[in-house]
Amino acid sequence: MRNFIIIFDGKEGTSPLIRLLNNFHQISIIHQINSSGWEPFDKHNCGALTLKNLEKCLDIIYNKGSIDIKQLNDIYCKTSILPLEEINRNGIVGLKMRFNNYRENPLYIKSFPTWNRALRGLIKNYYARPYKHMLINLLKRNDIVVFFPVRQDILKWGLSRYHGDGTGKGGHLQFDLASGKISIDQIGKIQVDCSRLNKFIMECEKLHAQKHKLMEELSLANIPVYPLCYENFLENKQKYFKQIFKYLDLKISNDELNNALKDGAYFKKVHSDNISNFVVNYQEVIERFGNSFRSWC
């Protein structure tokens, strides 16, 4: 059996994916206590964790021996609000995280956003090489499989990022749906500004290019990498998960698979496959961006 990391960008279906994987007793998904913090090493959960401490945490999690949860949380809780949940090491261990080398801006000035953005870029570039070097070495020495979630339909991915919290601002409607704060019926149609949507489409294209490049770099380092296509997840979940388990050298019976899927993923799908159900000017959008599909699988 092989341990894994899911490297994601957002709005790619990884929240239901990680919850469904956690339904299998042979798999332990790393997260914080109280069923929270499912991206434990993203900054909004772990705080300004240093590169050195990030490496220590991941080595403790993925080493071939037992996991010392006290030692792990002693390091992790230096910057995080909540500790990590106990980890079952009898099977496969996995987590999801962004490929993010951002570190705290020591010269942050609230009233100068342009300055903050520029300095953030400099800090990010400064840490990019040592971060990637650390991660590649860690993946190799711990024999970790890396999955890259992919949305091949750039238009629908861009629309999901555009829609955000339902008001055009950033956010995730799936969390409000899951908590019962809103219902599907309360999510109305939106009038899409195609010029603004084009910026999201271009960003998605850029993220695709970055995924390709990073996958190539990891492959050259003899690290097993695989794309996980969101469209395949929607089309046939049984087939989708069987392929994942094949990559992980994990044997799961059909009954175990079906029971885990029946247990559900907590989250509900926000957007219809037919964009006319939530976009007022859908014809204009399709005419301009309808060919935005990039095949990966």
C-alpha positions as CSV (number, residue, x, y, z in Angstrom):
1,M,0.0,0.0,0.0
2,R,1.1,3.5,-0.8
3,N,0.6,6.8,1.1
4,F,-0.4,9.9,-0.9
5,I,-0.7,13.6,-1.1
6,I,-3.4,15.4,-3.2
7,I,-2.0,18.7,-4.5
8,F,-5.0,21.0,-5.4
9,D,-5.9,24.5,-6.4
10,G,-9.5,24.8,-5.4
11,K,-13.0,24.4,-7.0
12,E,-11.8,21.0,-8.3
13,G,-14.1,18.7,-6.3
14,T,-11.5,17.8,-3.6
15,S,-13.7,18.5,-0.6
16,P,-16.1,15.6,-1.4
17,L,-13.2,13.5,-2.6
18,I,-11.3,13.7,0.6
19,R,-14.4,13.1,2.7
20,L,-15.3,10.0,0.7
21,L,-11.7,8.7,1.0
22,N,-12.0,9.1,4.7
23,N,-15.0,6.8,4.7
24,F,-12.7,3.8,4.0
25,H,-11.3,2.3,7.2
26,Q,-8.1,1.4,5.3
27,I,-7.4,5.1,4.8
28,S,-6.6,7.8,7.3
29,I,-7.0,11.4,6.1
30,I,-4.9,13.9,8.0
31,H,-7.1,16.7,9.5
32,Q,-7.6,18.8,12.6
33,I,-9.7,17.7,15.6
34,N,-13.5,18.2,15.6
35,S,-13.7,17.1,12.0
36,S,-12.2,20.4,10.8
37,G,-9.1,21.6,9.0
38,W,-9.2,19.2,6.1
39,E,-6.3,21.1,4.4
40,P,-4.2,21.0,7.6
41,F,-1.0,22.5,6.0
42,D,-2.6,25.4,4.2
43,K,-1.9,28.7,5.9
44,H,-5.5,29.3,7.0
45,N,-5.2,26.2,9.1
46,C,-1.6,25.8,10.1
47,G,-0.7,29.5,10.4
48,A,2.8,30.7,9.4
49,L,4.4,27.3,9.7
50,T,8.1,27.5,8.7
51,L,9.5,25.5,5.9
52,K,11.6,23.5,8.4
53,N,8.7,22.7,10.6
54,L,6.5,21.8,7.6
55,E,9.1,19.3,6.6
56,K,9.4,17.9,10.1
57,C,5.6,17.4,10.3
58,L,5.4,15.7,6.9
59,D,8.3,13.4,7.8
60,I,6.6,12.3,11.0
61,I,3.3,11.6,9.2
62,Y,4.9,9.7,6.3
63,N,7.7,7.8,7.9
64,K,7.5,4.0,7.7
65,G,7.3,3.6,11.5
66,S,4.6,4.7,14.0
67,I,3.3,8.3,14.1
68,D,4.2,10.2,17.3
69,I,1.1,12.4,17.4
70,K,2.4,14.3,20.5
71,Q,5.6,15.2,18.8
72,L,3.7,16.1,15.6
73,N,1.3,18.4,17.5
74,D,4.1,19.9,19.5
75,I,5.5,21.2,16.2
76,Y,2.2,21.9,14.4
77,C,0.5,23.8,17.3
78,K,3.3,26.4,17.4
79,T,1.3,28.2,14.7
80,S,-2.0,26.5,14.3
81,I,-5.2,27.1,16.4
82,L,-6.3,23.4,16.6
83,P,-4.2,20.2,16.8
84,L,-4.3,17.4,14.4
85,E,-6.6,14.4,15.0
86,E,-5.1,11.0,16.0
87,I,-3.9,9.0,13.0
88,N,-4.6,5.4,12.3
89,R,-1.4,4.0,10.9
90,N,-2.8,0.5,10.1
91,G,-3.5,1.4,6.5
92,I,-2.8,4.3,4.1
93,V,-2.2,7.9,5.2
94,G,-3.1,10.8,2.9
95,L,-3.8,14.5,3.0
96,K,-4.6,17.4,0.6
97,M,-2.7,20.6,0.4
98,R,-2.0,23.5,-2.0
99,F,1.4,23.7,-3.6
100,N,2.0,26.9,-1.7
101,N,5.4,28.4,-0.7
102,Y,3.9,31.6,0.7
103,R,5.4,32.8,4.0
104,E,4.2,35.6,6.4
105,N,4.9,39.1,5.1
106,P,7.0,40.8,7.9
107,L,6.4,44.2,6.4
108,Y,2.6,44.0,5.9
109,I,1.0,47.5,5.9
110,K,-2.8,47.4,5.9
111,S,-3.2,50.7,4.2
112,F,-0.9,49.9,1.3
113,P,-2.4,46.9,-0.6
114,T,-0.3,47.4,-3.7
115,W,2.8,47.3,-1.6
116,N,1.6,44.1,0.1
117,R,0.9,42.3,-3.2
118,A,4.3,43.3,-4.6
119,L,6.2,42.2,-1.5
120,R,4.2,39.0,-1.3
121,G,5.3,38.1,-4.8
122,L,8.9,38.7,-3.9
123,I,8.6,36.6,-0.8
124,K,6.9,33.8,-2.7
125,N,9.6,33.8,-5.4
126,Y,12.4,33.8,-2.8
127,Y,11.0,30.7,-1.1
128,A,9.9,28.9,-4.3
129,R,13.2,27.0,-5.0
130,P,13.9,25.7,-1.4
131,Y,10.2,24.8,-1.0
132,K,10.1,22.7,-4.2
133,H,13.5,21.1,-3.3
134,M,12.3,20.2,0.2
135,L,9.0,18.7,-1.1
136,I,10.6,16.7,-3.9
137,N,13.1,15.2,-1.5
138,L,10.4,14.4,1.1
139,L,8.2,12.7,-1.5
140,K,11.1,10.6,-2.7
141,R,12.4,9.4,0.6
142,N,8.9,8.6,1.9
143,D,7.7,6.9,-1.3
144,I,4.6,9.0,-1.6
145,V,2.1,9.0,-4.5
146,V,1.0,12.4,-5.7
147,F,-2.4,13.1,-7.1
148,F,-3.3,16.3,-9.1
149,P,-7.0,17.0,-9.3
150,V,-8.0,18.5,-12.6
151,R,-11.1,20.1,-14.1
152,Q,-10.8,19.6,-17.8
153,D,-13.8,21.9,-18.5
154,I,-12.1,25.2,-18.1
155,L,-15.4,27.1,-18.6
156,K,-17.2,25.4,-15.8
157,W,-14.1,25.7,-13.5
158,G,-13.9,29.4,-14.3
159,L,-17.6,29.9,-13.7
160,S,-17.3,28.1,-10.3
161,R,-14.5,30.4,-9.3
162,Y,-16.4,33.4,-10.7
163,H,-19.5,32.6,-8.8
164,G,-17.6,32.2,-5.5
165,D,-20.0,32.8,-2.6
166,G,-22.9,33.4,-4.9
167,T,-22.5,37.2,-4.9
168,G,-19.5,37.4,-7.2
169,K,-17.0,37.5,-4.3
170,G,-14.6,34.7,-3.3
171,G,-16.0,31.9,-1.3
172,H,-17.5,28.4,-1.3
173,L,-21.2,27.9,-1.5
174,Q,-20.8,24.1,-0.8
175,F,-19.9,24.9,2.8
176,D,-23.1,26.9,3.3
177,L,-25.1,24.1,1.5
178,A,-23.6,21.4,3.7
179,S,-24.2,23.3,6.9
180,G,-27.9,24.0,6.0
181,K,-27.3,27.7,6.0
182,I,-28.8,27.9,2.5
183,S,-30.6,25.5,0.1
184,I,-30.1,24.8,-3.6
185,D,-33.3,26.7,-4.3
186,Q,-31.9,29.8,-2.7
187,I,-29.0,30.0,-5.2
188,G,-30.4,32.1,-8.0
189,K,-29.2,32.8,-11.5
190,I,-26.4,35.2,-12.2
191,Q,-25.7,37.7,-15.0
192,V,-22.1,36.9,-16.0
193,D,-19.7,39.7,-17.0
194,C,-17.8,38.0,-19.8
195,S,-14.8,40.4,-19.5
196,R,-14.5,39.5,-15.8
197,L,-15.1,35.8,-16.5
198,N,-12.3,35.9,-19.0
199,K,-9.8,36.7,-16.2
200,F,-10.9,33.6,-14.4
201,I,-10.6,31.5,-17.5
202,M,-7.1,32.8,-18.1
203,E,-6.2,32.1,-14.5
204,C,-7.5,28.5,-14.9
205,E,-5.4,28.1,-18.0
206,K,-2.4,29.3,-16.1
207,L,-3.1,26.8,-13.3
208,H,-3.3,24.0,-15.8
209,A,0.1,24.9,-17.3
210,Q,1.6,25.0,-13.8
211,K,0.1,21.6,-13.0
212,H,1.6,20.2,-16.2
213,K,5.0,21.6,-15.4
214,L,5.0,20.4,-11.8
215,M,3.9,16.9,-12.8
216,E,6.7,16.7,-15.3
217,E,9.2,17.8,-12.6
218,L,8.0,15.2,-10.1
219,S,8.0,12.5,-12.8
220,L,11.6,13.3,-13.7
221,A,12.4,12.8,-10.0
222,N,10.8,9.3,-10.2
223,I,7.9,10.3,-8.1
224,P,4.6,8.6,-9.1
225,V,2.1,11.3,-10.2
226,Y,-1.4,10.9,-11.5
227,P,-4.2,13.4,-12.6
228,L,-7.6,12.9,-11.1
229,C,-10.2,14.3,-13.5
230,Y,-13.3,15.8,-11.9
231,E,-15.5,14.9,-14.9
232,N,-14.6,11.2,-14.3
233,F,-15.6,11.6,-10.6
234,L,-19.0,12.9,-11.7
235,E,-19.5,10.3,-14.4
236,N,-18.7,7.1,-12.5
237,K,-17.5,7.2,-8.9
238,Q,-17.0,3.5,-8.6
239,K,-14.7,3.4,-11.6
240,Y,-13.0,6.6,-10.4
241,F,-12.2,5.2,-6.9
242,K,-11.1,1.8,-8.2
243,Q,-8.5,3.6,-10.4
244,I,-7.2,5.5,-7.3
245,F,-7.0,2.3,-5.3
246,K,-5.0,0.7,-8.1
247,Y,-2.5,3.5,-8.0
248,L,-2.3,3.0,-4.2
249,D,-1.9,-0.8,-4.3
250,L,-5.0,-1.1,-2.1
251,K,-7.5,-3.9,-2.5
252,I,-11.1,-2.8,-1.8
253,S,-14.1,-5.0,-2.4
254,N,-17.2,-3.8,-4.3
255,D,-19.2,-4.0,-1.1
256,E,-16.7,-1.8,0.8
257,L,-16.6,0.7,-2.1
258,N,-20.4,0.9,-2.4
259,N,-20.9,1.3,1.4
260,A,-18.3,4.1,1.6
261,L,-20.0,5.9,-1.2
262,K,-23.4,5.5,0.4
263,D,-22.0,7.0,3.6
264,G,-21.7,10.2,1.6
265,A,-19.3,13.1,1.3
266,Y,-21.1,15.7,3.5
267,F,-20.9,18.2,0.6
268,K,-23.5,18.7,-2.2
269,K,-22.8,19.7,-5.8
270,V,-23.5,23.4,-6.1
271,H,-23.7,24.0,-9.9
272,S,-25.8,22.1,-12.5
273,D,-23.9,20.5,-15.4
274,N,-26.2,22.7,-17.6
275,I,-25.0,26.3,-17.1
276,S,-28.3,27.6,-18.4
277,N,-29.7,26.6,-14.9
278,F,-27.6,29.2,-13.1
279,V,-26.4,31.7,-15.8
280,V,-28.8,34.2,-17.2
281,N,-26.8,35.1,-20.3
282,Y,-25.6,31.5,-20.9
283,Q,-25.8,31.7,-24.7
284,E,-23.3,34.6,-24.7
285,V,-21.0,32.7,-22.3
286,I,-21.1,29.5,-24.3
287,E,-20.5,31.4,-27.6
288,R,-17.4,33.0,-26.2
289,F,-15.9,30.3,-24.0
290,G,-17.7,27.1,-25.1
291,N,-14.5,25.5,-26.5
292,S,-12.6,25.8,-23.2
293,F,-12.1,22.1,-22.6
294,R,-8.6,20.7,-22.0
295,S,-8.4,16.9,-22.1
296,W,-6.1,15.2,-19.5
297,C,-7.7,11.8,-19.0
